[in-house]
Amino acid sequence: MLGSGPCGAKLDSMGVMSSRFLGPRYWPTWVGLGVLRLVERLPFAALLAVGRCLGRVARRAPLPYVAIARRNMQLCLPELSDAGREALINRHFESLGICMLESAMTWWSEDARINALSTVEGLEHLQAALARGRGAIILTAHFTTLQIGARILNNRIPINVLYRPLKNELLAAVSGGSFGRQARQAIQRDDVRAMISALKRNEIVWYATDQSYRNKGAMMVPFFGHPAATNVFTSRLAAITGAAVLYYSTERLPGTQGWRAAIHPPFAGWPGPDPVADTLRYHACIEAQVRKMPEQYWWIHRRFKGLAPDYPDYYAPRQRITRQQNG
């Protein structure tokens, strides 16, 4: 049976680290993890300053993410001027740098530190939902506070966290080991049976479905007015289990104030007869949060990839961005 080592890396049944993680291909990852482990111990103000510096460096690196962020902002926030959009991109990359160090806090910081830097509003909504005895689905979204938001909530009430394993096996072991230690259960995102079982035990399932999804069951659902390939399975999951569906947001506050999380009241009448209509209500929550804190949304994801070849390729080189959509 596997456990977790000091950095969350998987151990075998004798408590010995898997030898494949000691190979040269993982040495850069070990160095990075060691640096993160050291930075996590810094005072919070210093940690934020380091994160912003990392983000500024990434902003100027020859990576495709800047162009992706720019195109997403052109689509979702067309009211911004060119100068305003570039300023937002700068702030966004600072937020991404902080996000990296918040991941280190998610993995290794003591509960007392996380609790002292965070507040959670609306716990009564979640408690009332659980009093029904059918579990609760917590829908969140891919903001740069996603990981720390899960840790903040789990510190108050145990949750089952859906996750997608990372391609780097060592990082996957660290991240998965963290979820395994801190959450009630870490569930892979395609393990529908585990989700249903948790809800039928009157537990909480936490996940985000706001990124491009082009597998079976995907539908094109407007996001900021543009059709986007979306997973609408939440409606079916709620129908199967009778679980309440609630939106959960996390905001990184100015300065060294930490984070404010909020559990919103359950969506009334979810699921309805149309999963697209259900998902539009979820998207409206995300859009409102984006407009409040645009630098904290995950703009570097290709959200507007289509389900069919005739859908505009907004991320092709020199593709002209317009508000016009096909279909």
Number of C-alpha atoms within 10 A of each C-alpha: 8 15 18 20 16 10 20 22 22 24 18 14 10 9 13 13 17 13 9 11 17 12 8 10 10 16 12 10 16 17 11 12 17 13 12 18 18 11 19 21 14 12 10 18 13 14 18 22 14 18 22 23 15 19 23 19 12 18 20 11 11 8 10 10 17 21 15 19 23 19 23 22 20 18 20 19 16 15 11 13 11 12 9 11 19 16 12 19 22 19 19 27 30 25 25 27 24 24 24 18 22 24 20 24 24 23 24 17 16 10 16 9 11 18 17 11 15 20 16 18 13 13 17 12 16 22 12 14 22 18 12 13 16 20 26 30 28 24 20 23 23 19 27 26 25 22 21 23 26 23 26 22 23 20 16 13 15 16 25 26 25 20 17 13 14 13 8 10 17 22 19 17 23 22 23 25 23 20 26 19 14 21 20 18 18 22 24 15 16 11 10 13 9 18 23 19 13 22 25 18 11 19 23 29 26 24 22 19 19 22 18 19 21 17 11 7 11 16 20 21 20 18 22 15 12 16 20 25 25 27 24 23 16 19 21 14 18 21 14 13 18 19 29 27 28 22 21 26 23 27 20 22 13 8 9 14 13 17 21 17 21 18 21 20 18 19 14 10 10 23 22 14 10 11 18 18 17 18 24 16 14 21 19 14 17 23 17 11 18 17 13 11 15 19 21 26 23 23 26 20 15 17 21 25 22 20 18 9 8 9 15 17 14 20 18 9 8 7 11 11 15 10 10 10 10 8 7
